[in-house]
Amino acid sequence: MAKENIRDLDSYLKEVNSAPFARFMGFRIIEMSEGLVKGEMVTSKSMVNQFDRVHGGAIMAFADYLFGVVANMFEKPSAAIDFNISFFSPANLGAKLVGEGKVLRKGKRLVNVELKVMDEEGNITIAQALATAMFV
């Protein structure tokens, strides 16, 4: 990845952390570098299902947030065209989850991203996803 294709990451970090949806959901990017983002999600009562486990939709929204942040750190905006997620372990109410989005390949038209959502210590994988965005 050529450096000239990356946005100013300091201002971009402020932008993504102040986005209304991220604030509403309790998502925050804690680290950002070229082709990589790390974030955290603090779960709340409004995110649980009938079993008091964090709803898969909330976990997927966090993975999608990470995807959008890393795929749009380039000067050209992108739009998702594909997102596949697998769930491996439940998350409990009150858990802090951490996530990572990593660019696997950036081409002229597409960017492929790997996403992981884990427990706070990074020992248990909650979900993993592969996603593709197209530059628009």
C-alpha positions as CSV (number, residue, x, y, z in Angstrom):
1,M,0.0,0.0,0.0
2,A,1.4,3.3,-1.0
3,K,1.5,5.9,1.8
4,E,0.0,8.6,-0.5
5,N,-3.2,6.6,-0.7
6,I,-3.8,6.7,3.1
7,R,-5.8,9.5,4.8
8,D,-4.4,11.5,7.7
9,L,-4.9,8.9,10.4
10,D,-5.0,11.3,13.3
11,S,-7.9,13.3,12.0
12,Y,-9.6,10.1,10.7
13,L,-9.4,8.5,14.1
14,K,-11.3,11.5,15.6
15,E,-13.8,11.3,12.8
16,V,-14.6,7.6,13.2
17,N,-14.8,7.7,17.0
18,S,-17.2,10.6,17.0
19,A,-19.6,9.0,14.4
20,P,-23.1,8.9,15.9
21,F,-23.6,5.1,15.3
22,A,-20.3,4.3,16.9
23,R,-21.1,6.4,20.0
24,F,-24.6,5.0,20.2
25,M,-23.3,1.4,20.1
26,G,-20.3,2.0,22.4
27,F,-17.7,1.3,19.7
28,R,-14.3,2.9,19.8
29,I,-11.1,2.6,17.7
30,I,-8.2,2.4,20.1
31,E,-5.4,1.9,17.5
32,M,-4.9,2.6,13.9
33,S,-2.1,2.2,11.4
34,E,-1.8,1.6,7.7
35,G,-4.2,-1.2,6.8
36,L,-5.0,-2.1,10.4
37,V,-7.5,-1.0,13.1
38,K,-8.1,-2.2,16.6
39,G,-11.2,-1.3,18.5
40,E,-13.3,-2.1,21.6
41,M,-17.0,-2.6,22.3
42,V,-18.5,-2.4,25.8
43,T,-21.7,-4.4,25.8
44,S,-24.9,-3.2,27.4
45,K,-28.3,-4.6,28.4
46,S,-29.8,-3.2,25.2
47,M,-27.6,-5.6,23.2
48,V,-28.6,-8.9,24.7
49,N,-31.0,-11.6,23.5
50,Q,-33.5,-13.6,25.6
51,F,-30.6,-15.7,27.0
52,D,-28.7,-12.7,28.3
53,R,-26.0,-13.2,25.7
54,V,-24.8,-10.4,23.4
55,H,-26.9,-10.6,20.3
56,G,-25.1,-11.7,17.2
57,G,-26.3,-8.6,15.4
58,A,-24.5,-6.4,17.8
59,I,-21.3,-8.4,17.4
60,M,-21.7,-8.2,13.6
61,A,-22.3,-4.5,13.8
62,F,-19.0,-4.1,15.6
63,A,-17.2,-6.2,13.0
64,D,-18.9,-4.1,10.3
65,Y,-17.8,-0.9,12.0
66,L,-14.1,-2.1,12.1
67,F,-14.5,-3.1,8.4
68,G,-15.8,0.3,7.4
69,V,-13.1,2.1,9.3
70,V,-10.2,0.1,7.8
71,A,-11.7,-0.1,4.3
72,N,-12.2,3.7,4.2
73,M,-8.8,4.8,5.5
74,F,-7.8,5.3,1.9
75,E,-8.3,8.5,0.0
76,K,-11.1,6.9,-2.1
77,P,-14.3,6.0,-0.2
78,S,-15.5,2.5,-0.4
79,A,-18.8,0.6,-0.1
80,A,-19.3,-3.0,1.1
81,I,-20.1,-5.6,-1.4
82,D,-19.6,-8.7,0.6
83,F,-19.5,-9.6,4.3
84,N,-19.3,-13.2,5.7
85,I,-19.2,-13.8,9.4
86,S,-18.8,-17.0,11.6
87,F,-19.6,-17.1,15.3
88,F,-17.5,-19.3,17.6
89,S,-18.3,-18.3,21.2
90,P,-21.0,-16.3,23.0
91,A,-20.3,-13.0,24.7
92,N,-21.9,-12.2,28.0
93,L,-23.6,-9.0,29.1
94,G,-21.1,-6.5,30.4
95,A,-18.2,-8.0,28.5
96,K,-15.7,-5.7,26.8
97,L,-14.9,-7.1,23.4
98,V,-11.9,-6.2,21.3
99,G,-11.7,-6.4,17.6
100,E,-9.3,-6.1,14.7
101,G,-9.7,-5.2,11.1
102,K,-6.8,-6.0,8.8
103,V,-6.5,-5.3,5.1
104,L,-5.5,-8.6,3.3
105,R,-5.3,-7.1,-0.2
106,K,-5.9,-3.7,-1.7
107,G,-6.3,-3.4,-5.4
108,K,-7.4,-0.6,-7.7
109,R,-11.1,-1.4,-7.3
110,L,-11.5,-3.7,-4.3
111,V,-10.2,-4.1,-0.7
112,N,-10.4,-7.4,1.1
113,V,-10.4,-7.3,4.9
114,E,-10.2,-9.9,7.7
115,L,-12.0,-9.1,10.9
116,K,-11.8,-10.7,14.4
117,V,-13.9,-10.0,17.5
118,M,-12.4,-11.5,20.7
119,D,-12.8,-11.3,24.5
120,E,-11.1,-8.5,26.3
121,E,-7.9,-10.5,26.8
122,G,-7.8,-11.6,23.2
123,N,-7.9,-15.3,24.2
124,I,-11.3,-16.3,22.9
125,T,-12.4,-15.7,19.4
126,I,-16.1,-14.6,19.5
127,A,-16.5,-14.1,15.7
128,Q,-14.4,-13.9,12.6
129,A,-15.3,-12.4,9.2
130,L,-14.1,-11.8,5.7
131,A,-15.4,-8.8,3.9
132,T,-14.9,-7.0,0.6
133,A,-15.5,-3.3,-0.3
134,M,-15.4,-1.6,-3.7
135,F,-13.9,1.9,-4.1
136,V,-16.6,4.3,-5.4
